């Protein structure tokens, strides 16, 4: 398993970094679009859709939405992305209750809600990432480090000190100690970034708090996908990345962290 993980990472990392650092913005647009389309296919598995035609139609619907947004340049329109990410963030507040009440929570599992929920997870994520890529590349790196740092800090502190379960009915492996370790690591990183920006104390404090909120949102995104997998008895959303699971497994934290972070980027005047 470790060998698979390492080999997969060695293949994927150059592609990801080229899309981020290369001269062609379209490369990142296409890569991120492909990733969310694969995630949509995996979400149709979590919806327990077994008819291939229905699953293809669902992915095709998302593809048409992304194409329409791109052709209309709405994926880079500041007012449009701000509105969509704000609405998305408000819906995440509602989904917190669904995760906290699992398995008693049933609203999100209805045949009408699940397809819409998948689009809500993926469209704002794709739009937010592409907006930051075009308008605020340093902020995009900060977002990635917050999400990756939260995951890394939670993994090591959870393995070392984890005693109290965070959400045992949804993800038994996550602990409160792991959450605190992730928050500590990302808080230190955020302070260093903000000191480098030479901000005033008030704005620095606001951004630090928003960094904490972004990390908490990333954990909620992870828990939501874990809840969906647990509801249909799956360990991974897919197997497209050997050793790493599916595309949805790779971006689950981003689905919540991206809209929350982007809203902060708008309200706090950039980073």
Beta strands, then each sheet from edge to edge (+ up, - down):
strand 1: 165-167
strand 2: 171-175
sheet 1: 1+ 2-
end
